[in-house]
Amino acid sequence: MQKINIFETTLRDGEQSAGVNLNFSEKLEIAYQLERLNVDIIEAGFPAASKGDFQSVQEIAAKIRNCSVTGLSRAVISDIDAAWESLKGGAEPRLHTFIATSPIHRQYKLKLSKEQVIERAVSTVKYGASKFPIVQWSAEDASRTELDYLAEIVEAVIQAGARVINIPDTVGYAAPAEYGDIFRYLREHVPSIHKVSLSAHCHDDLGMATANSLAAIEGGATQIEGTINGIGERAGNAALEEVAIALHIRKDFYQAETSLVHHEIKRTSDLVSRLTTMQVPANKAIIGANAYAHESGIHQDGVLKEKTTYEIISPELVGVSSNSLVLGKHSGRHAFKERLQELNFHVTEEEMNSLFKQFKELADKKKQMTDEDLVALVLEEKATDTVIYDLVSFQITHGTNQIPTAAVTLRKGESGLIQEAATGAGSVEALYNTLERCLQSKISLEDYRIQSIGGGMDALAQVFVKLNYGGVESSGRGLDQDVLEASAKAYLNAVNRVLLMKELEEKVPQ
């Protein structure tokens, strides 16, 4: 079997999804889970992009020891220096540097000739190789680049010290057969191609990212780049869970496999979905809620007789299980702590004290707490570990023939309480109008979604919002048994993220 390396970029390309802004503790939680999933490389961010990104990459590189951690860099010396300073403490630091190669990018974005692009690529790869043990070089928009020129620049950067060559389909333009042929062409026309690994990075603008990634493997790629749940810029990236399971189920055809721990896929998907507030569609391949559901009577009859009639992937393979340990109000601290450890959560003693208190309060109302509830509880704690605006209390008045009215009390740090009231067309609008008054700033609500955690009348409500605050798009989430309280928490969570991000940018030294 051909070993296919997995280059995981949820924390870099995935976080470029509109409205996604993860805080540091959330990024670290995802990094730990990617390590458990056993990806080969984690792209932790773009160190030169911001002070916050630099610090996040640095911390992740220091803490993750079983994966190579990398950071993105333009073909700019200062970017490479920032990447080195953030990654040098990693177990296997590597540089991922790129420059655009297609005619449209050369003419309109870079305003450089073919020769100038090669010169810049070579000089920066040489500089990167003087610091990093592994340099990966990417030809941005490679799928729209002249093949002879692509071969020329690839040979040049290999000679300069690149050890991995990435051929991105940056705008999701290529068709599978066409994309696979690019890899075959390079293998035939680049003299030093045997010295490097070939990598594929596909976007899903035309819905072909997974198909193109598999076509690249057929063409000779030994590394696939992508994200969990296929999130990312515009229509997203190749969904790594789809690529990995396709290789596993059709190993007879592809003769290739990854080192991913398949039963960690669903847990990783759920974690990324909750932390990014990007819900997974029910019909999503591999990890969607309907992926293993059978509605048709003919299908149900076949599955009952023999699962493989209509089920080519067992739910257990990817970690989908109906079995869930239930804790209740009589469960002790030890059982609670043990279960969190089994769920692979890293929590401090301080977080444990807060979580156990919340668990007991909820268990009194909810009677039984499933794994799904515990995961939501922990993620909520990590999302709100530091706040600027905190909800103290609220009251909603609403009736059939009554104008919905909300009264809210907030606490802002140590500066005291803020109290306001407002009306709206509905309860949520009244609540959000009141919060907007409290914050004394124009806030545009762009998306509002609600889902239940588990089932039953006593299920927890999780609310996701996307809003624009001070010109910055932000997402937030809130968890509570009460839908309106969860709504208030989600709104404040999104606002706090913007404020904390600005605060971090000001505090982190240059």
For each residue, the residues with C-beta under 8 A, 3 or more apart:
1: 251 255 256 257
2: 217 222 254 255 256 257
3: 222 256 257 258 259
4: 217 221 222 223 224 247 256 257 258
5: 40 41 197 199 222 223 224 258
6: 39 40 41 223 224 226 240 244 258 259 260
7: 39 40 41 43 70 199 201 223 224 225 226
8: 11 34 37 39 40 41 42 43 225 226 227 228 240
9: 12 13 14 43 201 225 226 227 232 237
10: 13 14 15 30 34 227 228 231 272
11: 8 14 15 22 27 30 31 42 43 44 45 56 60
12: 9 15 16 43 44 45 46 71 72
13: 9 10 16 43 227 232 233 237
14: 9 10 11 17 20 227 228 231 232 237 272 276
15: 10 11 12 20 21 22 45 276
16: 12 13 20 232 233
17: 14 20 231 232 233 236 276 278
18: 473
19: 277 446 447 466 473 474 475
20: 14 15 16 17 231 276 277 278 475
21: 15 473 474 475 497 498 501
22: 11 15 26 27 30 275 276
23: 26 27 383 497 500 501
24: 27 28 52 55 56 59
25: 28 29 382 385
26: 22 23 29 30 275 379 382 383
27: 11 22 23 24 30 31 44 45 56 60
28: 24 25 31 32 56 59 60 63 346
29: 25 26 32 33 271 275 345 346 379 382
30: 10 11 22 26 27 33 34 271 272 275
31: 11 27 28 34 35 42 44 60 63 64
32: 28 29 35 36 63 64 344 346
33: 29 30 36 37 264 267 268 271 344
34: 8 10 30 31 37 39 42 67 228 268
35: 31 32 38 39 42 64 66 67
36: 32 33 261 264 268 344
37: 8 33 34 260 261 264 265 268
38: 35 66 67 259 260 261 264
39: 6 7 8 34 35 42 67 240 260
40: 5 6 7 8 67 68 223 259
41: 5 6 7 8 67 68 69 70 94 223
42: 8 11 31 34 35 39 60 64 67 68 69 70
43: 7 8 9 11 12 13 70 71 72 96 225
44: 11 12 27 31 56 57 60 61 69 70 71
45: 11 12 15 27 49 53 54 56 57 60 71 72
46: 12 49 53 71 72 73
47: 53 54 57 58 71 72 73 79 82 83 85 86 87
48: 53 54 73 74 76 78 79 82 83
49: 45 46 53
50: 53 54 505
51: 54 55 504 505 508 509 510
52: 24 55 56 501 504 505 508
53: 45 46 47 48 49 50 56 57
54: 45 47 48 50 51 57 58 82 85 86 508
55: 24 51 52 58 59 86 504 508
56: 11 24 27 28 44 45 52 53 59 60
57: 44 45 47 53 54 60 61 69 71 83 86 87
58: 47 54 55 61 62 85 86 87 89
59: 24 28 55 56 62 63
60: 11 27 28 31 42 44 45 56 57 63 64 69
61: 44 57 58 64 69 86 87 88 89 90 93
62: 58 59 89 90
63: 28 31 32 59 60
64: 31 32 35 42 60 61 67 69 90 91
65: 91
66: 35 38 91
67: 34 35 38 39 40 41 42 64 91
68: 40 41 42 90 91 92 93 94 134
69: 41 42 44 57 60 61 64 87 90 91 92 93 94
70: 7 41 42 43 44 87 93 94 95 96 136
71: 12 43 44 45 46 47 57 82 83 86 87 95 96
72: 12 43 45 46 47 83 96 97 98
73: 46 47 48 76 79 80 82 83 95 96 97 98 124 128
74: 48 79 97 98 99
75: 79 97 98 99 120 121 124
76: 48 73 79 80 124
77: 80 81 124 127
78: 48 81 82
79: 47 48 73 74 75 76 82 83 97
80: 73 76 77 83 84 95 97 124 127 128 131
81: 77 78 84 85
82: 47 48 54 71 73 78 79 85 86
83: 47 48 57 71 72 73 79 80 86 87 95 97 132
84: 80 81 87 88 93 95 131 132
85: 47 54 58 81 82 88
86: 47 54 55 57 58 61 71 82 83
87: 47 57 58 61 69 70 71 83 84 90 93 94 95 132
88: 61 84 85 93 131
89: 58 61 62 93
90: 61 62 64 68 69 87 93
91: 64 65 66 67 68 69
92: 68 69 133 134
93: 61 68 69 70 84 87 88 89 90 132 133 134
94: 41 68 69 70 87 132 133 134 135 136
95: 70 71 73 80 83 84 87 128 131 132 134 135 136
96: 43 70 71 72 73 136 138 166
97: 72 73 74 75 79 80 83 124 125 128 135 136 137 138
98: 72 73 74 75 137 138 139 140 166 168
99: 74 75 110 117 120 121 124 138 139 140
100: 105 106 109 110 117 139 140 141
101: 105 106 117 139 140 141 142 145 149 150 153
102: 105 106 140 141 142 144 145
103: 106 107 144 145 146
104: 107 108 109 141 144
105: 100 101 102 108 109 110 140 141
106: 100 101 102 103 109 110 111 112 113 114 117
107: 103 104 110 111
108: 104 105 111
109: 100 104 105 106
110: 99 100 105 106 107 116 117
111: 106 107 108
112: 106 116 117 120
113: 106 116 117
114: 106 117 118 149
115: 118 119
116: 110 112 113 119 120
117: 99 100 101 106 110 112 113 114 120 121 153
118: 114 115 121 122 152 153 156
119: 115 116 122 123
120: 75 99 112 116 117 123 124
121: 75 99 117 118 124 125 137 153 156 157 160
122: 118 119 125 126 156 157 159 160
123: 119 120 126 127 160
124: 73 75 76 77 80 97 99 120 121 127 128
125: 97 121 122 128 129 135 137 157 160 161 162
126: 122 123 129 130 160 161
127: 77 80 123 124 130 131
128: 73 80 95 97 124 125 131 132 135 161
129: 125 126 132 135 160 161 162
130: 126 127
131: 80 84 88 95 127 128
132: 83 84 87 93 94 95 128 129 135
133: 92 93 94
134: 68 92 93 94 95 163 164
135: 94 95 97 125 128 129 132 161 162 163 164
136: 70 94 95 96 97 162 163 164 165 166 199
137: 97 98 121 125 157 162 164 165 166
138: 96 97 98 99 142 165 166 167 168 199 201
139: 98 99 100 101 142 145 150 153 154 165 166 167 168
140: 98 99 100 101 102 105 168 170
141: 100 101 102 104 105 144 145 168 170 171
142: 101 102 138 139 145 150 166 167 168 169 170 182
143: 167 168 169 170 171 173 174 178 179 182
144: 102 103 104 141 171 173
145: 101 102 103 139 141 142 149 150
146: 103 149 150
147: 150 151 182 185 189
148: 151 152 189
149: 101 114 145 146 152 153
150: 101 139 142 145 146 147 153 154 167 182 186
151: 147 148 154 155 185 186 189 190
152: 118 148 149 155 156
153: 101 117 118 121 139 149 150 156 157
154: 139 150 151 157 158 165 186 190 193
155: 151 152 158 159 190 191 192
156: 118 121 122 152 153 159 160
157: 121 122 125 137 153 154 160 161 162 165
158: 154 155 162 165 190 192 193 195 196
159: 122 155 156 192
160: 121 122 123 125 126 129 156 157
161: 125 126 128 129 135 157
162: 125 129 135 136 137 157 158 165 196
163: 134 135 136 195 196 197
164: 134 135 136 137 196 197 198 199 223
165: 136 137 138 139 154 157 158 162 186 193 196 197 198 199
166: 96 98 136 137 138 139 142 198 199 200 201 223 225
167: 138 139 142 143 150 182 183 186 198 199 200 201 216 221
168: 98 138 139 140 141 142 143 200 201 202 203 225
169: 142 143 172 173 174 179 200 201 202 203 209 212
170: 140 141 142 143 173 201 203
171: 141 143 144 203 205
172: 169 202 203 204 205 206 208 209 234 235
173: 143 144 169 170 205 206
174: 143 169 178 179 182 202 208 212
175: 178 179 208 212
176: 179 180 208 211 212 214 215
177: 180 181 215
178: 143 174 175 181 182
179: 143 169 174 175 176 182 183 200 202 212 215 216 219
180: 176 177 183 184 212 215 216 218 219
181: 177 178 184 185 219
182: 142 143 147 150 167 174 178 179 185 186 219
183: 167 179 180 186 187 198 200 216 219 220 221
184: 180 181 187 188 219 220
185: 147 151 181 182 188 189
186: 150 151 154 165 167 182 183 189 190 193 198 220
187: 183 184 190 193 198 219 220
188: 184 185
189: 147 148 151 185 186
190: 151 154 155 158 186 187 193
191: 155
192: 155 158 159 195 196
193: 154 158 165 186 187 190 196 198
194:
195: 158 163 192
196: 158 162 163 164 165 192 193
197: 5 163 164 165 222 223
198: 164 165 166 167 183 186 187 193 216 220 221 222 223
199: 5 7 136 138 164 165 166 167 221 222 223 224 225
200: 166 167 168 169 179 183 212 213 216 217 221 223 224 225 238
201: 7 9 138 166 167 168 169 170 225 226 237 238
202: 168 169 172 174 179 208 209 210 212 213 216 225 226 237 238
203: 168 169 170 171 172 209 232 233 234 235 236 237 238
204: 172 207 208 209 210 230 232 235 236 237 238
205: 171 172 173 234 235
206: 172 173
207: 204 235
208: 172 174 175 176 202 204 211 212
209: 169 172 202 203 204 212 213 226 230 236 237 238 239
210: 202 204 213 214 230 238 239 242 243 246 285
211: 176 208 214 215
212: 169 174 175 176 179 180 200 202 208 209 215 216 238
213: 200 202 209 210 216 217 221 224 226 238 243
214: 176 210 211 217 218 243 246 247 254
215: 176 177 179 180 211 212 218 219
216: 167 179 180 183 198 200 202 212 213 219 220 221 224
217: 2 4 200 213 214 220 221 222 224 247 254 256
218: 180 214 215 254
219: 179 180 181 182 183 184 187 215 216
220: 183 184 186 187 198 216 217
221: 4 167 183 198 199 200 213 216 217 224
222: 2 3 4 5 197 198 199 217
223: 4 5 6 7 40 41 164 166 197 198 199 200
224: 4 5 6 7 199 200 213 216 217 221 238 240 243 258
225: 7 8 9 43 166 168 199 200 201 202 237 238
226: 6 7 8 9 201 202 209 213 230 237 238 239 240 243
227: 8 9 10 13 14 230 231 232 236 237 238 239 240 272
228: 8 10 14 34 231 239 240 241 268 269 272
229: 239 241 269 272 273 278 280 284 287
230: 204 209 210 226 227 236 237 238 239 242
231: 10 14 17 20 227 228 236 237 272 276 278
232: 9 13 14 16 17 203 204 227 236 237
233: 13 16 17 203 236 237
234: 172 203 205
235: 172 203 204 205 207
236: 17 203 204 209 227 230 231 232 233 239
237: 9 13 14 201 202 203 204 209 225 226 227 230 231 232 233
238: 200 201 202 203 204 209 210 212 213 224 225 226 227 230 242 243
239: 209 210 226 227 228 229 230 236 242 243 284 285 286
240: 6 8 39 224 226 227 228 243 244 260
241: 228 229 244 245 265 268 269 286 287 318
242: 210 230 238 239 245 246 285 286
243: 210 213 214 224 226 238 239 240 246 247 258
244: 6 240 241 247 248 258 260 262 265
245: 241 242 248 249 262 265 286 313 317 318
246: 210 214 242 243 249 250 254
247: 4 214 217 243 244 250 251 254 256 257 258
248: 244 245 251 257 258 262 317
249: 245 246 312 313
250: 246 247 253 254
251: 1 247 248 254 255 256 257
252: 255
253: 250
254: 2 214 217 218 246 247 250 251
255: 1 2 251 252
256: 1 2 3 4 217 247 251
257: 1 2 3 4 247 248 251
258: 3 4 5 6 224 243 244 247 248
259: 3 6 38 40
260: 6 37 38 39 240 244 264 265
261: 36 37 38 264
262: 244 245 248 265 317 318 319
263: 266 316 317 318 319
264: 33 36 37 38 260 261 267 268 319
265: 37 241 244 245 260 262 268 269 286 287 318 319
266: 263 269 270 287 318 319 320
267: 33 264 270 271 319 343 344
268: 33 34 36 37 228 241 264 265 271 272
269: 228 229 241 265 266 272 273 280 287
270: 266 267 273 274 375
271: 29 30 33 267 268 274 275 375 379
272: 10 14 30 227 228 229 231 268 269 275 276 278
273: 229 269 270 276 277 278 279 280
274: 270 271 277 375 376 379 462 477
275: 22 26 29 30 271 272 379 383
276: 14 15 17 20 22 231 272 273 475
277: 19 20 273 274 449 464 465 466 475 476 477
278: 17 20 229 231 272 273
279: 273 449 451 464
280: 229 269 273 284 287 288 289
281: 284 288
282: 288 289 290
283: 288 290 291
284: 229 239 280 281 287 288 291
285: 210 239 242 288 291
286: 239 241 242 245 265 291 313 318
287: 229 241 265 266 269 280 284 291 318 320
288: 280 281 282 283 284 285 291
289: 280 282 293
290: 282 283 293
291: 283 284 285 286 287 288 313 315 320
292: 311 313 315 320
293: 289 290
294: 299 300 303 310 311
295: 299 300
296: 299 300
297: 300 301
298: 301 302
299: 294 295 296 302 303 309 310
300: 294 295 296 297 303 304
301: 297 298 304 305
302: 298 299 305 306 309 310
303: 294 299 300 306 307 309 310 311
304: 300 301
305: 301 302 309
306: 302 303 309
307: 303 310 311 314
308: 311 312
309: 299 302 303 305 306
310: 294 299 302 303 307
311: 292 294 303 307 308 314
312: 249 308
313: 245 249 286 291 292 317 318
314: 307 311 317
315: 291 292 318 320 321
316: 263 319 320 321
317: 245 248 262 263 313 314
318: 241 245 262 263 265 266 286 287 313 315
319: 262 263 264 265 266 267 316
320: 266 287 291 292 315 316
321: 315 316 324
322:
323:
324: 321 370 371 372
325: 339 342 370 371
326: 368 369 370
327: 331 335 336 339 359 363 368 369 374
328: 331 363 367 368 369
329: 360 363 364 367
330:
331: 327 328 335 336 363 369
332: 335 336
333: 336 337 356
334: 337 338
335: 327 331 332 338 339
336: 327 331 332 333 339 340 355 356 359
337: 333 334 340 341 352 356
338: 334 335 341 342
339: 325 327 335 336 342 343 371 374
340: 336 337 343 345 347 352 355 374 378
341: 337 338 344 345
342: 325 338 339
343: 267 339 340 371 374 375 378
344: 32 33 36 267 341
345: 29 340 341 378
346: 28 29 32
347: 340 351 352 355 378 381
348: 351 352
349: 352 353
350: 353 354
351: 347 348 354 355 381 382 385
352: 337 340 347 348 349 355 356
353: 349 350 356 357
354: 350 351 357 358 381
355: 336 340 347 351 352 358 359 377 378 381
356: 333 336 337 352 353 359 360
357: 353 354 360 361
358: 354 355 361 362 377 381
359: 327 336 355 356 362 363 369 374 377
360: 329 356 357 363 364
361: 357 358 364 365
362: 358 359 365 366 369 373 377 460 481
363: 327 328 329 331 359 360 366 367 368 369
364: 329 360 361
365: 361 362 458 481
366: 362 363 369 373 458 460 481
367: 328 329 363 458
368: 326 327 328 363
369: 326 327 328 331 359 362 363 366 373 374 377
370: 324 325 326 373 374 454
371: 324 325 339 343 374 375
372: 324 375 376 453 454
373: 362 366 369 370 376 377 453 454 460
374: 327 339 340 343 359 369 370 371 377 378
375: 270 271 274 343 371 372 378 379
376: 274 372 373 379 380 453 460 462 479
377: 355 358 359 362 369 373 374 380 381 479
378: 340 343 345 347 355 374 375 381 382
379: 26 29 271 274 275 375 376 382 383
380: 376 377 383 384 477 478 479
381: 347 351 354 355 358 377 378 384 385
382: 25 26 29 351 378 379 385
383: 23 26 275 379 380 476 477 493
384: 380 381 387 489 493 496
385: 25 351 381 382
386: 496 500
387: 384 390 492 496
388: 412 413 495 496 499 500 503
389: 410 411 412 438 439 492 495 496 499
390: 387 410 411 412 492
391: 394 408 409 410 485 488 489 492
392: 409 410 411 417
393: 408 409
394: 391 406 407 408 409 431 434 484 485 488
395: 406 407
396: 404 405 406 427 430 431 484
397: 402 404 405 406
398: 402 404 405 426 427 430
399: 402
400:
401:
402: 397 398 399 405
403: 423
404: 396 397 398 423 424 425 426 427 429 430
405: 396 397 398 402 421 422 423 430
406: 394 395 396 397 421 422 423 424 427 430 431 433 434
407: 394 395 419 420 421 434
408: 391 393 394 419 420 421 431 434 435 438 488
409: 391 392 393 394 417 418 419
410: 389 390 391 392 417 418 419 435 438 492
411: 389 390 392 416 417 418
412: 388 389 390 415 416 418
413: 388
414:
415: 412
416: 411 412
417: 392 409 410 411
418: 409 410 411 412 438
419: 407 408 409 410 438
420: 407 408 434 435 437 438
421: 405 406 407 408 434 437
422: 405 406 430 433 434 436 437
423: 403 404 405 406 430 433
424: 404 406 427 428 429 430 431 432 433
425: 404 429 430
426: 398 404 429 430
427: 396 398 404 406 424 430 431 484
428: 424 431 432 448 484 487
429: 404 424 425 426 432 433
430: 396 398 404 405 406 422 423 424 425 426 427 433 434
431: 394 396 406 408 424 427 428 434 435 484 487 488 491
432: 424 428 429 435 436 443 445 487 491
433: 406 422 423 424 429 430 436 437
434: 394 406 407 408 420 421 422 430 431 437 438
435: 408 410 420 431 432 438 439 443 488 491 492
436: 422 432 433 439 441 442 443
437: 420 421 422 433 434 440
438: 389 408 410 418 419 420 434 435
439: 389 435 436 443 469 495
440: 437
441: 436 469 470
442: 436
443: 432 435 436 439 467 468 469 495
444: 467 468
445: 432 448 465 466 467 491
446: 19 466 467 468 473
447: 19 464 465 466 467
448: 428 445 463 464 465 466 487
449: 277 279 463 464 465
450: 461 462 463 464 483 486 487
451: 279 461 462 464
452: 455 459 460 461 462
453: 372 373 376 459 460 461 462 479
454: 370 372 373 459 460
455: 452 459
456: 459
457:
458: 365 366 367 481
459: 452 453 454 455 456 481
460: 362 366 373 376 452 453 454 479 480 481 486
461: 450 451 452 453 479 480 481 482 483 486
462: 274 376 450 451 452 453 477 478 479 486
463: 448 449 450 477 478 479 483 486 487 489 490
464: 277 279 447 448 449 450 451 475 476 477 490
465: 277 445 447 448 449 475 476 477 487 490 491 494
466: 19 277 445 446 447 448 473 474 475 494
467: 443 444 445 446 447 473 474 475 476 491 494 495
468: 443 444 446 471 472 473 474
469: 439 441 443 472 474 494 495 498
470: 441 498
471: 468
472: 468 469 498 501
473: 18 19 21 446 466 467 468
474: 19 21 466 467 468 469 494 495 497 498
475: 19 20 21 276 277 464 465 466 467 494 497
476: 277 383 464 465 467 489 490 491 492 493 494 495 496 497
477: 274 277 380 383 462 463 464 465 489 490 493
478: 380 462 463 485 486 487 488 489 490 491 492 493
479: 376 377 380 453 460 461 462 463 486 489
480: 460 461 483 485 486 489
481: 362 365 366 458 459 460 461 485
482: 461 485 486
483: 450 461 463 480 486 487
484: 394 396 427 428 431 487 488
485: 391 394 478 480 481 482 488 489
486: 450 460 461 462 463 478 479 480 482 483 489 490
487: 428 431 432 448 450 463 465 478 483 484 490 491
488: 391 394 408 431 435 478 484 485 491 492
489: 384 391 463 476 477 478 479 480 485 486 492 493
490: 463 464 465 476 477 478 486 487 493 494
491: 431 432 435 445 465 467 476 478 487 488 494 495
492: 387 389 390 391 410 435 476 478 488 489 495 496
493: 383 384 476 477 478 489 490 496 497
494: 465 466 467 469 474 475 476 490 491 497 498
495: 388 389 439 443 467 469 474 476 491 492 498 499
496: 384 386 387 388 389 476 492 493 499 500
497: 21 23 474 475 476 493 494 500 501
498: 21 469 470 472 474 494 495 501 502
499: 388 389 495 496 502 503
500: 23 386 388 496 497 503 504
501: 21 23 52 472 497 498 504 505
502: 498 499 505 506
503: 388 499 500 506 507
504: 51 52 55 500 501 507 508
505: 50 51 52 501 502 508
506: 502 503
507: 503 504
508: 51 52 54 55 504 505
509: 51
510: 51
